Structures are given as C-alpha cells and as structure tokens.
Amino acid sequence: MQQENEHRNKRMNVSYRPMGELIRGVFFIAFGLYAFFSERLGFGQLALSPEVLYTLGGILCAYGLFRVYRGVKQLFF
C-alpha cells in the first residue's frame, strides 16, 4: 500500500517540472515575438535600437524553443 502511494506521489511530482518547462518556454517565445513585432504593430515604443530588439527577440525565441523542447522530451520520451 505505501509503495503504491510513493510511486503515485513520485509520478505526480515528476510531471510538474516538464509542464513548468513548457509554460516558461511559451512565455519566452511570447516575449521574443513581442520584441520582434511591438513597433510594427503599434504595441509600444521600446527605447532600444532595431538591431538590439531583433537580437533580443531572437535570443528569447531560441531559448523559449529550447525550453519547450526540454519539456516535451521529459513528458513524452
């Protein structure tokens, strides 16, 4: 009985971390896309040069994709 509860608790704890990875990845991708398209779509003026915005957006999107990849890998493989 206790072994079954330990197995269930261990399984529940393991599934939260990949979900956190996925959620963080989506947030980083969203912030990267905001950096790319904020001025074009009129969402706001950021006080950075376009080169810095594109670099920052690219880094944020790449890191977000990495986080999503890790989350999917831990959940399904």
DSSP file (Angstrom, degrees, kcal/mol; ACC not computed):
  #  RESIDUE AA STRUCTURE BP1 BP2  ACC     N-H-->O    O-->H-N    N-H-->O    O-->H-N    TCO  KAPPA ALPHA  PHI   PSI    X-CA   Y-CA   Z-CA
    1    1 A M     >        0   0    0      0, 0.0     4,-1.9     0, 0.0     5,-0.1   0.000 360.0 360.0 360.0 -49.5    0.0    0.0    0.0
    2    2 A Q  H  >  +     0   0    0      1,-0.2     4,-2.6     2,-0.2     5,-0.2   0.868 360.0  55.3 -67.8 -35.3    2.7    2.5    1.0
    3    3 A Q  H  > S+     0   0    0      1,-0.2     4,-2.2     2,-0.2    -1,-0.2   0.892 106.9  50.7 -64.0 -37.8    4.8    1.5   -2.0
    4    4 A E  H  > S+     0   0    0      2,-0.2     4,-2.2     1,-0.2    -2,-0.2   0.906 110.8  48.6 -65.3 -41.5    1.8    2.3   -4.3
    5    5 A N  H  X S+     0   0    0     -4,-1.9     4,-2.8     2,-0.2    -2,-0.2   0.896 111.0  50.4 -65.1 -40.8    1.4    5.7   -2.7
    6    6 A E  H  X S+     0   0    0     -4,-2.6     4,-2.6     2,-0.2    -2,-0.2   0.910 110.8  49.2 -63.4 -41.8    5.1    6.5   -3.0
    7    7 A H  H  X S+     0   0    0     -4,-2.2     4,-2.2     2,-0.2    -2,-0.2   0.914 112.8  47.3 -63.5 -42.4    5.0    5.5   -6.7
    8    8 A R  H  X S+     0   0    0     -4,-2.2     4,-2.2     2,-0.2    -2,-0.2   0.920 113.5  47.5 -65.7 -44.3    1.9    7.7   -7.3
    9    9 A N  H  X S+     0   0    0     -4,-2.8     4,-2.2     1,-0.2    -2,-0.2   0.899 111.8  50.6 -64.1 -40.5    3.5   10.7   -5.5
   10   10 A K  H  X S+     0   0    0     -4,-2.6     4,-1.9    -5,-0.2    -1,-0.2   0.911 110.6  49.4 -63.3 -41.6    6.7   10.3   -7.3
   11   11 A R  H  X S+     0   0    0     -4,-2.2     4,-1.4     1,-0.2    -2,-0.2   0.897 110.7  49.5 -65.7 -40.4    4.9   10.2  -10.6
   12   12 A M  H  X S+     0   0    0     -4,-2.2     4,-0.7     1,-0.2    -1,-0.2   0.896 111.1  49.6 -66.4 -40.0    2.9   13.3   -9.8
   13   13 A N  H >X S+     0   0    0     -4,-2.2     4,-0.8     1,-0.2     3,-0.6   0.865 108.1  53.7 -67.1 -35.7    6.0   15.3   -8.8
   14   14 A V  H 3< S+     0   0    0     -4,-1.9     3,-0.3     1,-0.2    -1,-0.2   0.843 103.0  57.0 -68.9 -32.8    7.8   14.4  -11.9
   15   15 A S  H 3X S+     0   0    0     -4,-1.4     4,-1.0     1,-0.2    -1,-0.2   0.676  96.5  63.7 -76.8 -16.1    5.1   15.6  -14.2
   16   16 A Y  H <X S+     0   0    0     -4,-0.7     4,-2.1    -3,-0.6    -1,-0.2   0.881  95.0  58.1 -75.2 -36.4    5.1   19.2  -12.8
   17   17 A R  H  X S+     0   0    0     -4,-0.8     4,-2.2    -3,-0.3    -2,-0.2   0.931 105.7  47.1 -62.9 -47.9    8.6   20.0  -13.9
   18   18 A P  H  > S+     0   0    0      0, 0.0     4,-2.4     0, 0.0    -1,-0.2   0.877 110.7  53.4 -62.2 -34.2    8.1   19.4  -17.7
   19   19 A M  H  X S+     0   0    0     -4,-1.0     4,-2.4     2,-0.2    -2,-0.2   0.900 108.0  50.5 -65.8 -38.2    4.9   21.4  -17.5
   20   20 A G  H  X S+     0   0    0     -4,-2.1     4,-2.7     2,-0.2     5,-0.2   0.892 108.4  52.8 -63.5 -39.6    6.8   24.3  -16.0
   21   21 A E  H  X S+     0   0    0     -4,-2.2     4,-2.4     2,-0.2    -2,-0.2   0.927 110.4  47.7 -60.7 -44.8    9.4   24.0  -18.8
   22   22 A L  H  X S+     0   0    0     -4,-2.4     4,-2.2     2,-0.2    -2,-0.2   0.923 112.9  47.3 -63.2 -44.2    6.6   24.2  -21.4
   23   23 A I  H  X S+     0   0    0     -4,-2.4     4,-2.1     2,-0.2    -2,-0.2   0.922 113.2  47.9 -66.0 -43.9    5.0   27.2  -19.7
   24   24 A R  H  X S+     0   0    0     -4,-2.7     4,-2.5     1,-0.2    -1,-0.2   0.902 111.0  52.9 -62.0 -39.8    8.3   29.1  -19.3
   25   25 A G  H  X S+     0   0    0     -4,-2.4     4,-2.4    -5,-0.2    -2,-0.2   0.907 107.9  49.6 -61.7 -42.6    9.1   28.3  -22.9
   26   26 A V  H  X S+     0   0    0     -4,-2.2     4,-2.4     2,-0.2    -1,-0.2   0.898 110.8  50.5 -64.3 -40.2    5.8   29.7  -24.2
   27   27 A F  H  X S+     0   0    0     -4,-2.1     4,-2.5     2,-0.2    -2,-0.2   0.922 110.7  48.4 -63.9 -43.4    6.4   32.9  -22.1
   28   28 A F  H  X S+     0   0    0     -4,-2.5     4,-2.3     1,-0.2    -2,-0.2   0.905 112.3  48.9 -64.5 -40.1    9.9   33.3  -23.5
   29   29 A I  H  X S+     0   0    0     -4,-2.4     4,-2.6     2,-0.2    -1,-0.2   0.913 111.0  50.9 -64.0 -41.8    8.6   32.8  -27.1
   30   30 A A  H  X S+     0   0    0     -4,-2.4     4,-2.1     2,-0.2    -2,-0.2   0.914 111.3  47.2 -62.9 -43.2    5.9   35.4  -26.5
   31   31 A F  H  X S+     0   0    0     -4,-2.5     4,-2.2     2,-0.2    -1,-0.2   0.883 111.7  51.6 -66.2 -37.2    8.3   38.0  -25.1
   32   32 A G  H  X S+     0   0    0     -4,-2.3     4,-1.9     2,-0.2    -2,-0.2   0.918 110.6  47.3 -64.2 -43.1   10.6   37.3  -28.1
   33   33 A L  H  X S+     0   0    0     -4,-2.6     4,-2.7     1,-0.2    -2,-0.2   0.861 109.4  54.5 -66.5 -34.6    7.8   37.8  -30.5
   34   34 A Y  H  X S+     0   0    0     -4,-2.1     4,-1.8     1,-0.2    -1,-0.2   0.915 107.3  50.3 -62.8 -41.8    6.8   41.0  -28.7
   35   35 A A  H  < S+     0   0    0     -4,-2.2     4,-0.3     1,-0.2    -2,-0.2   0.887 114.1  46.2 -63.5 -37.5   10.3   42.3  -29.2
   36   36 A F  H  < S+     0   0    0     -4,-1.9     4,-0.3     1,-0.2    -2,-0.2   0.936 126.9  23.5 -67.6 -46.9   10.1   41.5  -32.9
   37   37 A F  H  X S+     0   0    0     -4,-2.7     4,-2.1     1,-0.1     6,-0.3   0.338  89.3  99.9-110.1   5.6    6.7   42.9  -33.6
   38   38 A S  T  <>S+     0   0    0     -4,-1.8     5,-2.2     1,-0.2     6,-1.1   0.924  91.9  37.7 -63.9 -45.0    6.0   45.6  -31.0
   39   39 A E  T  45S+     0   0    0     -4,-0.3     3,-0.4     3,-0.2    -1,-0.2   0.883 115.7  52.9 -75.1 -37.1    6.9   48.6  -33.0
   40   40 A R  T  45S+     0   0    0     -4,-0.3    -2,-0.2     1,-0.2    -1,-0.2   0.889 115.7  39.3 -65.4 -38.9    5.5   47.3  -36.3
   41   41 A L  T  <5S-     0   0    0     -4,-2.1    -1,-0.2     3,-0.1    -2,-0.2   0.455 113.1-115.1 -92.9  -0.6    2.1   46.5  -34.8
   42   42 A G  T   5S+     0   0    0     -4,-0.5    -3,-0.2    -3,-0.4     3,-0.1   0.755  71.6 135.3  77.7  24.7    2.0   49.6  -32.7
   43   43 A F  S   <S-     0   0    0     -5,-2.2     2,-0.3    -6,-0.3    -4,-0.2   0.779  75.5 -47.2 -75.2 -26.2    2.0   47.9  -29.3
   44   44 A G        -     0   0    0     -6,-1.1     2,-0.6     2,-0.0    -1,-0.3  -0.869  51.8 -96.4 166.9 159.5    4.6   50.3  -27.9
   45   45 A Q        -     0   0    0     -2,-0.3     2,-0.4    -3,-0.1    -6,-0.0  -0.871  32.4-159.4 -97.3 120.0    7.9   52.0  -28.4
   46   46 A L        -     0   0    0     -2,-0.6     2,-1.6     2,-0.1     7,-0.1  -0.841  21.9-128.0 -98.1 139.3   10.8   50.3  -26.8
   47   47 A A  S    S+     0   0    0     -2,-0.4     2,-0.3     2,-0.0    -1,-0.0  -0.223  76.7  97.8 -84.5  48.4   13.9   52.5  -26.2
   48   48 A L  S    S-     0   0    0     -2,-1.6    -2,-0.1     2,-0.0     0, 0.0  -0.938  79.6-101.2-131.2 155.0   16.3   50.2  -28.0
   49   49 A S     >  -     0   0    0     -2,-0.3     4,-2.3     1,-0.1     3,-0.2  -0.360  35.9-111.8 -70.6 156.6   17.7   50.2  -31.5
   50   50 A P  H  > S+     0   0    0      0, 0.0     4,-2.5     0, 0.0     5,-0.2   0.851 117.0  55.9 -59.2 -34.4   16.1   47.8  -34.0
   51   51 A E  H  > S+     0   0    0      2,-0.2     4,-2.1     1,-0.2     5,-0.2   0.917 109.2  45.8 -64.5 -41.9   19.3   45.7  -34.1
   52   52 A V  H  > S+     0   0    0     -3,-0.2     4,-2.9     2,-0.2     5,-0.2   0.898 112.4  51.7 -67.6 -39.8   19.2   45.2  -30.4
   53   53 A L  H  X S+     0   0    0     -4,-2.3     4,-2.9     2,-0.2    -2,-0.2   0.921 111.3  46.3 -63.0 -43.8   15.5   44.4  -30.5
   54   54 A Y  H  X S+     0   0    0     -4,-2.5     4,-2.3     2,-0.2    -1,-0.2   0.889 114.4  48.0 -67.0 -38.3   15.9   41.8  -33.2
   55   55 A T  H  X S+     0   0    0     -4,-2.1     4,-2.5    -5,-0.2    -2,-0.2   0.941 114.4  45.8 -65.4 -47.0   18.9   40.2  -31.4
   56   56 A L  H  X S+     0   0    0     -4,-2.9     4,-2.6     1,-0.2    -2,-0.2   0.915 113.4  49.8 -61.8 -44.1   17.0   40.1  -28.1
   57   57 A G  H  X S+     0   0    0     -4,-2.9     4,-2.4    -5,-0.2    -1,-0.2   0.894 111.3  49.2 -62.5 -40.4   13.9   38.7  -29.8
   58   58 A G  H  X S+     0   0    0     -4,-2.3     4,-2.4     2,-0.2    -2,-0.2   0.908 112.2  47.4 -65.7 -42.2   15.9   36.0  -31.5
   59   59 A I  H  X S+     0   0    0     -4,-2.5     4,-2.6     2,-0.2     5,-0.2   0.925 113.4  48.2 -65.0 -44.3   17.6   35.0  -28.3
   60   60 A L  H  X S+     0   0    0     -4,-2.6     4,-2.3     2,-0.2    -2,-0.2   0.910 113.4  46.9 -64.0 -42.1   14.4   34.9  -26.4
   61   61 A C  H  X S+     0   0    0     -4,-2.4     4,-2.4    -5,-0.2    -1,-0.2   0.912 112.8  49.3 -66.1 -41.8   12.6   32.9  -29.0
   62   62 A A  H  X S+     0   0    0     -4,-2.4     4,-2.0     2,-0.2    -2,-0.2   0.919 112.8  47.0 -63.7 -43.3   15.5   30.4  -29.3
   63   63 A Y  H  X S+     0   0    0     -4,-2.6     4,-2.3     2,-0.2    -1,-0.2   0.887 111.5  51.9 -66.2 -38.0   15.6   30.0  -25.5
   64   64 A G  H  X S+     0   0    0     -4,-2.3     4,-2.5    -5,-0.2    -2,-0.2   0.901 108.8  49.9 -64.0 -41.1   11.9   29.5  -25.4
   65   65 A L  H  X S+     0   0    0     -4,-2.4     4,-2.6     2,-0.2    -1,-0.2   0.886 109.4  52.3 -64.2 -37.9   12.1   26.8  -28.1
   66   66 A F  H  X S+     0   0    0     -4,-2.0     4,-2.4     2,-0.2    -2,-0.2   0.918 110.2  48.1 -62.3 -43.7   14.8   25.1  -26.1
   67   67 A R  H  X S+     0   0    0     -4,-2.3     4,-2.3     2,-0.2    -2,-0.2   0.909 112.2  48.5 -63.7 -42.5   12.6   25.1  -23.0
   68   68 A V  H  X S+     0   0    0     -4,-2.5     4,-2.7     2,-0.2     5,-0.2   0.913 110.6  51.8 -63.9 -42.3    9.6   23.8  -25.0
   69   69 A Y  H  X S+     0   0    0     -4,-2.6     4,-2.5     1,-0.2    -2,-0.2   0.924 110.6  47.8 -59.5 -45.5   11.8   21.0  -26.4
   70   70 A R  H  X S+     0   0    0     -4,-2.4     4,-2.2     2,-0.2    -1,-0.2   0.901 112.4  49.4 -63.7 -40.4   13.0   20.0  -23.0
   71   71 A G  H  X S+     0   0    0     -4,-2.3     4,-2.0     2,-0.2    -2,-0.2   0.922 113.1  45.4 -65.0 -44.1    9.5   19.9  -21.6
   72   72 A V  H  X S+     0   0    0     -4,-2.7     4,-2.5     1,-0.2     5,-0.4   0.903 112.5  52.2 -65.6 -40.9    8.2   17.8  -24.5
   73   73 A K  H  X S+     0   0    0     -4,-2.5     4,-1.6    -5,-0.2    -2,-0.2   0.897 112.2  45.0 -62.7 -41.3   11.2   15.5  -24.2
   74   74 A Q  H  < S+     0   0    0     -4,-2.2    -1,-0.2     3,-0.2    -2,-0.2   0.831 116.6  46.1 -73.2 -31.8   10.6   15.0  -20.5
   75   75 A L  H  < S+     0   0    0     -4,-2.0    -2,-0.2    -5,-0.2    -1,-0.2   0.903 127.9  19.4 -76.5 -41.2    6.9   14.5  -20.8
   76   76 A F  H  <        0   0    0     -4,-2.5    -3,-0.2    -5,-0.2    -2,-0.2   0.617 360.0 360.0-111.2 -14.7    6.7   12.1  -23.8
   77   77 A F     <        0   0    0     -4,-1.6    -3,-0.2    -5,-0.4    -4,-0.1   0.417 360.0 360.0-123.2 360.0   10.1   10.4  -24.2
